Amino acid sequence: MKLVGVSGSLTGHKTAAAVKQVLHAAQKADPSIDIELIDLKDYDIEFVVGKPLALYNEDTQNVVAKIVEADAVLFGTAIYQASITGALKNMLDHLPVTALQSKVVGMVSTAGSKNHMLVAEYQLKPILSFFRAYVATTSVFLQSECFNNTNEITNLDVLLRIETLANEMLHLHHQLNP
Ligand SMILES: Cc1cc2nc3c(=O)[nH]c(=O)nc-3n(C[C@H](O)[C@H](O)[C@H](O)COP(=O)(O)O)c2cc1C
């Protein structure tokens, strides 16, 4: 099983740290799985302009291929203007409509304010449902206070929830693909 985590923030490092933590929790629970972090800030993803995927740059094609080939995908977003990041939405816009079909997906979001803890639920989940993915019922929200100044997650409740999300994604994947 290949579990890919996508971090959709091009600015700081909290979202990538949270996605990485879920990937590692999943690998700890099942050492046989392969994990890969796709931090969108490491890739030059072009804006969707309506041309065939083959005409976009190599990074764009590679990232789409990694998501298409993954067995399960964890999406991480920072909250920008009470929504998901434009970088993540642009990435999702590149995906063929079958890219996530019948795959288990998870959501992680980071924000400055706890007022935006349900943004992923209300704005990212409908997109993942459009792709006909199975969205884990557990999602993880991290406020800036959950991190120390080197972007390590220090909040124990959040670390537990991360484990719960990782376990739920593995459980759902194995139930759906016996
Ligand atoms: C352009 C921009 C818009 C933001 N909008 C919000 C917002 O609406 N609500 C909020 O709680 N935090 C907002 N933030 C704060 C980020 O969501 C928060 O710092 C997040 O953890 C950053 O993640 P990162 O370190 O992975 O970039 C915003 C940050 C930026 C840069």
PDBQT file of the ligand as one rigid body, heavy atoms in Angstrom, charges set to zero:
ROOT
HETATM    1  C1  LIG A 201      -2.664  34.356   3.009  1.00  0.00    +0.000 C 
HETATM    2  C2  LIG A 201      -2.984  33.800   4.377  1.00  0.00    +0.000 A 
HETATM    3  C3  LIG A 201      -4.296  33.753   4.786  1.00  0.00    +0.000 A 
HETATM    4  C4  LIG A 201      -4.618  33.225   6.028  1.00  0.00    +0.000 A 
HETATM    5  N1  LIG A 201      -5.933  33.167   6.396  1.00  0.00    +0.000 NA
HETATM    6  C5  LIG A 201      -6.269  32.603   7.585  1.00  0.00    +0.000 A 
HETATM    7  C6  LIG A 201      -7.642  32.481   7.972  1.00  0.00    +0.000 A 
HETATM    8  O1  LIG A 201      -8.556  32.877   7.267  1.00  0.00    +0.000 OA
HETATM    9  N2  LIG A 201      -7.924  31.903   9.163  1.00  0.00    +0.000 N 
HETATM   10  C7  LIG A 201      -6.939  31.443  10.008  1.00  0.00    +0.000 A 
HETATM   11  O2  LIG A 201      -7.261  30.922  11.075  1.00  0.00    +0.000 OA
HETATM   12  N3  LIG A 201      -5.626  31.528   9.660  1.00  0.00    +0.000 NA
HETATM   13  C8  LIG A 201      -5.282  32.087   8.477  1.00  0.00    +0.000 A 
HETATM   14  N4  LIG A 201      -3.947  32.169   8.102  1.00  0.00    +0.000 N 
HETATM   15  C9  LIG A 201      -2.935  31.569   8.985  1.00  0.00    +0.000 C 
HETATM   16  C10 LIG A 201      -2.515  30.190   8.471  1.00  0.00    +0.000 C 
HETATM   17  O3  LIG A 201      -3.630  29.362   8.191  1.00  0.00    +0.000 OA
HETATM   18  C11 LIG A 201      -1.676  29.466   9.540  1.00  0.00    +0.000 C 
HETATM   19  O4  LIG A 201      -0.602  30.254   9.940  1.00  0.00    +0.000 OA
HETATM   20  C12 LIG A 201      -1.203  28.118   8.995  1.00  0.00    +0.000 C 
HETATM   21  O5  LIG A 201      -0.853  27.279  10.069  1.00  0.00    +0.000 OA
HETATM   22  C13 LIG A 201       0.011  28.281   8.067  1.00  0.00    +0.000 C 
HETATM   23  O6  LIG A 201       0.445  27.008   7.664  1.00  0.00    +0.000 OA
HETATM   24  P1  LIG A 201       1.903  26.767   7.043  1.00  0.00    +0.000 P 
HETATM   25  O7  LIG A 201       2.891  27.015   8.148  1.00  0.00    +0.000 OA
HETATM   26  O8  LIG A 201       1.895  25.356   6.583  1.00  0.00    +0.000 OA
HETATM   27  O9  LIG A 201       2.045  27.741   5.916  1.00  0.00    +0.000 OA
HETATM   28  C14 LIG A 201      -3.602  32.737   6.880  1.00  0.00    +0.000 A 
HETATM   29  C15 LIG A 201      -2.265  32.809   6.452  1.00  0.00    +0.000 A 
HETATM   30  C16 LIG A 201      -1.962  33.332   5.217  1.00  0.00    +0.000 A 
HETATM   31  C17 LIG A 201      -0.514  33.371   4.777  1.00  0.00    +0.000 C 
ENDROOT
TORSDOF 0
